[in-house]
Amino acid sequence: MTRYRAILAYDGTAYFGFQRQAGDIPTVQGAVEAAIVVISGQTATVIGAGRTDRGVHAAGQVIAFDLLRALNANLSDDIALQSVVQQPGFHPRFDALSRIYRYTVIQAAQRQPLLRQRTWWVRQTLDVDAMRAAAGMLVGERDFAAFGSPPQGTNTVRTVQGSEWTWQPAYDGMCLSYRVEANAFLQHMVRRMVGLQVDVGRGVVDLAQFEDIVCSADISRVKTIAPPQGLVLEAVRYADRVERSTQPVDTSVTSGW
């Protein structure tokens, strides 16, 4: 068998996460593996760099499998391979140095129907400076047990290399984009990180409390978990390059038309 390395983009709205599940539950991994069977007559296991949750999207998910034909022709319109190369021995998860996620929040007085499957709508005015300060506190190696549980084992120590918010005016409010890079993530880690930072922006949690919660390693103290639709696995970093879609999902918006 020849191993292939590929970048995969998908809209996660219709899927119960990336990872295959028992029964007929729709997942991204299951859809790609079904396409492989259709075009080759053979079964193959698709390995992903990360396990995105139900409703979470990806612009730069990296996968590996051991055969290929015309896969995109047999995939539904909401999943597509962006590039494919042969790479014997490649493992998208174990070879990865880091993963990069992006989360988008729309702060506006009224809900935005056209963005509902790509962003988290927050009605309240947010203190962006406080959220930026909170984001900076997350950089470094520490126990992130307050934000999630490990998919396997008990190790909850992770290294966050980058954590920052950017924003631009939009719809009588603003569009906020959170970008975080880490060597690995716990289950629901990014969504809890975003939820707690938005609570800082709302004034529900101050910066001293934020730091205390982060250091506590107590998951019960994070009261808000951001919804899945605002989250995108944007890229995965390897020793040779950063794998990302050539056409990343754009959730940015501008004021006016």
N, C-alpha and C positions, 0 to 999 in steps of 0.2 A: 504494500500500500504506500502511496505517496501522501505525506501530510501537507495540508494546505493551511495557510494563515490568511485570515480575511477580516475586513472591517465590516461591521453590520450596523445599519441604522434601522430603527423601528419606532413606530408610534405604539406605546404600550397600553393605550386606552382599552382595547378589546381583550387584553391578555392578563392572566393571573400571574404575572411575573415572568422572568426569563426562564427559570429552571423548570424542567419537565416535572409533571405531577401525575399521580395515579388517575386512571380513568380517562374520561374525555375532556378534562378541564383544559381550555386553550392556553398554551404558553408559547413563548417565542422559540425556545429550544425545540419543543415538539413540532412546531410549524416547519422549522428548517430541516429537522430530521425527516419529517414526512415528505418534504420536497426532494430530499436525497433519494428516498426510496422510489419515488415516482420516476426520477430521471435515470437512475442507475439499476434499479431492481435489487439494490443491496441496502442493508441497514448500516448506519454509522452513528457513532455518538459524537455530538457537537459539544465541545468544551468552551465555556465562556470565561472571560477575564474577571467577571463579577456577576453576582446574582441580583439583578434589579427586581424590585417589588412590584406588586400588582399596580398597574396604571402608570408606572414610571417609564420614561422614554429613554432612547439612546441615539446619539449621533455618531459615537465612536466606540461601540462595544467591539471587542476583539474576540474572535472565535477561531477554533482549529478543528479540522476534521480530516479524515483520511481518504477522501475521494471527491471528485467534482465533475459536473457536467454543466448544463444550462440551468442553474438553480433558480435564478431570478424569474425565469419564465414560469416556474411552478410555485412561486410564492405569491401570497396575496399582496395587494397594493400597499399595505402598511408595514411591510418588511422588505428590505433590499440589501444585498451585498454591495458594498461600495468599492472594494478592491480585493483581489485574491492573488497570493503568491505562493509558490511551493517553498516549504521550509521544513525539512526533516527534523524531527525531534522537538519541534516548537511546542510549548505549553503556554497558552495565553494567561493562565492564572499564576502559575509558579514562576514564570519568567518575568512577570511584570514587576517593575520597580515602584510604580505608583499609579493611582487612578485619579482622574480629575472629574468632579461633578459640578454642575451648575444648577442653581435653583433660582426661579424667577417669581417675584412678588409684585403684584399690582396694588398700589395704594390709591384708592379713589373713592369718592363719595357714593358712586353707584357701581353696581356690578358690570362687568364687561363680557357680554355673552360670547363674542368672537374669540376671547382669550381663555375661556373657562377650562379648556382641556390642556392648556399649556402653562398656566400660572395659578398662583394662590391669590385670591382677591381679599384684601384687608381694608376695611372701611376706615379705621382709625388713622389719624395722622401719626407718622412714625418718626422717632428721633434717630436720624441716620448716623449722626456723629456717635451716639451711644452704641449703636449697632456695630459700627466700625471698630470702636474700642473693644467691644466684646469679641468680635471676630479675631482681633489680634491676640487675645488671651488664649485662644485655642491652638496657636502654633507651638509646636514642640512635641517631645515624646512624653506621654503620660498615660495613666490608666483612664480610659474613656468609658468605663462601665456605666456612668451616668447617662450615656447616650445610646446604649445598645448592648446586645448580647452577641457573643461570637457564634458563627454558623456551626463551628465544630470546636470541641475542647473548651478550655476555661480562660484562655489568655485574652484579656481585654486591653492590653497595652498597644497603642498605635502611635505612629509619628505623623503629625500633620505638618507638611512643608509650606503650605500656603493657605490663607483664609482671609478673604476680603469681600467687601460690599462695594459695588458701584451703582450709580443711579443716573436717571435722566428724567426730565419732565414728561408727563403723559396724562392725558384725559383728566385735566384739572387735579392731578395728583402726581404720582411718580411711579416709574418702573424701576424696581430694585433687582439687581442681579448679584447673587452670592456665588463665588467660585471657591472651591476647596479642593486641595490636593493632599493625599495621604498615601502612605505605603499600603494600607489596607483599611477597610471600613467594617464596623460591626453592623449587624442587622438593624435597619432603620436609623443608623447613626446620623446621617446627614439630615434627615427630616427632623430628628429631635434637636440637633444643633440649630437648625433654622428656626424651629418653633421657639426655643428658648431665647434666641437672639431677637425674634420678633416681639416676644414678651418684654425684652429690654426696651425695644423701640416704642412699645405701647406704654411703658412706665410701670408695668406690672412687677417687673424684677429690676432692681438697680444693679450697678456694676459690681458692687461688693457681694451682693447675693449671688450674682452670676458666677463669680470666681469661686465662691464657697460651694455652689452646686457642682461645678466642674471638678473640684478637688474631692468632693464627697464620694464619688464613684457610686452614688445611690440613684438608680434609675427612677425610683418613685418620686423624686423631687423635680423631675422635668414634666411639667403638667401639660405642655402643648406639643403635639407632633404635627408637623406640616403635612398637608395632603400630598398624595403621590404625584399628581399631574404637573406640578411645577418643577419636577426634578428630571434632569437629563444627565446620563453618563456621557460626558463630552469626549473624553480621550483616555488612553492608557499609555503610560510611559514605559518604554523598554530601553535596554542598553544601546540599541542601534538607532532608535528613533521614537518619536511620539506618534502613536497611531490615532488618527482622528478622521472623521468623515471629510471628504473634500468639499462637501456642501452641508455644514453643520446646521442643525435645526436653529432657526432664528426666532426667538420669542421677544425680541426687543420691539418697542413701540415708540412712536414719536407723537408729540402733540400736533393737532391739526390733521389735515388730510392731503 
